[in-house]
């Protein structure tokens, strides 16, 4: 099994590779997400529904939102979903990839004007909260990103998120996780590989599944996801100071976590 956590045998995880998200992975982001992320549209739609729900609940007319790992601003990104579906929202995007940020500016600023701004910063750095994003938000959101946090930065960053959310604010994030039971972890890993294999056009995939699985796992290693259990994620978010935390959606290796300040 690749990238599985075993605290007794592995050194501290350094977090994701910021150089991974460049070039073709930026230019063909939506296509690759369709290949790799089962029900990606459901994730983005559900996070957006949660934002709208709490806007209505707390009468927030112009919600200020930080999207951590905003991506290139294409239709499948969370930033695009929220700006399109949360009226009068003001969204600040941040990503560790300069190419992602430039792409997002090129797509979202012409469409939404000053409702969108984006900046380059790496959450695995202690200096993540640059002056342009160092503010209080009604919502801090993220989708498919925070599982790249290093062990060293996970709890500090969760506390930083808590400290940057307004009273009655909401943190909602979809993150990857793996079961703690080895047999089940192997099963859901295989499901991930099978999903991508079946999504590929027949002429673009290796004829033999084991060959494709090897390629898939090599790419997984390069991305360097910091796989944790859902229990670990819940514990980290709760330790940050949030008064209520729960999983509100789950599919195989991904869960949406909702935390109330």
RAPEKA-V89615 format. One line per field, one symbol per residue. ss: DSSP state (a for helix, b for strand, c for the rest). psi: psi as a letter, one per 40 degrees, with the letter a starting at -180 (. if undefined). A space follows every 10 residues. Layout:
ss=???
psi=???
This chain:
ss=cccccccccc cccccccccc cccaaaacaa aaaaaaccca aaaaaaaaaa aaaaaaaccc cccbbbbbcc cccccccaaa aaaaaccccb bbbbbccaaa aaaaaaaaaa aaaaabbbbb cccccccccc ccccccbbbb bbbccaaacc aaaaaaaaaa aaacbbbbbb bbbbbbcccc caaaaaaaaa aaaaaaaaac caaaccccaa aaaaaaaaaa aaacccccca aaaaaaaaac cccbbbbbbb bccbbbbbbb c
psi=iifihgdedi ihheiiheed gibddddfdd ddddddhhfd dddddddddd dddddddefh dghhhhhhfe aeeideiddd ddddegheih hhihiehddd dddddddddd debeehiiih iheeiefdgi ddegiiidhh iihfdeeeii ddeddddddd ddeehiheih hhhhiiiiie hddddddddd dddddddddi ideeiidhdd dddddddddd dddfhghiid ddddddddde ehdhhiheih hcehihhhhh .
